[in-house]
């Protein structure tokens, strides 16, 4: 996302008020940004935050359904 937006790690770090190393770690999947920083990241990369939030909601809904199915299956086997 960041590269496609034409931003360096340093530029993204400056925009978020964090270190370049922290940006690098996020991109290497070492740690996770705070939700506020994640949403800012999306905005700086010109990503539609509503679309991302909708996708997160859809994933959460599916996870909840899977949990209910698993719980029901456990009840049936007891």
CORHURA-V227631 format. One record per backbone hydrogen bond with DSSP energy under -1.0 kcal/mol. CO is the residue of the C=O (numbers start at 1). NH is the residue of the N-H. E is the energy in kcal/mol with one decimal. If there is no record, write none. Layout:
<<CO,NH,E> <CO,NH,E>>
//
This chain:
<<1,5,-1.7> <2,7,-2.2> <3,6,-1.7> <8,12,-2.4> <9,13,-2.8> <10,14,-2.6> <11,15,-2.2> <12,16,-2.2> <13,17,-1.6> <13,18,-2.2> <19,23,-1.7> <20,24,-2.5> <21,25,-2.6> <22,26,-2.5> <23,27,-2.3> <24,28,-1.5> <25,30,-3.5> <26,29,-1.5> <34,38,-2.7> <35,39,-2.7> <36,40,-2.1> <37,41,-2.7> <38,42,-2.2> <39,43,-2.2> <40,44,-3.0> <41,45,-1.7> <42,47,-3.0> <43,46,-1.7> <48,52,-1.6> <49,53,-2.8> <50,54,-2.6> <51,55,-2.1> <52,56,-2.5> <53,57,-2.6> <54,58,-2.3> <55,59,-2.4> <56,60,-2.7> <57,61,-2.4> <58,62,-2.1> <59,63,-2.6> <60,64,-2.5> <61,65,-2.1> <62,66,-2.5> <63,67,-2.3> <64,68,-2.2> <65,69,-2.4> <66,70,-2.4> <67,71,-2.6> <68,72,-2.6> <69,73,-2.5> <70,74,-2.2> <71,75,-2.0> <72,76,-1.9> <73,77,-1.4>>
//
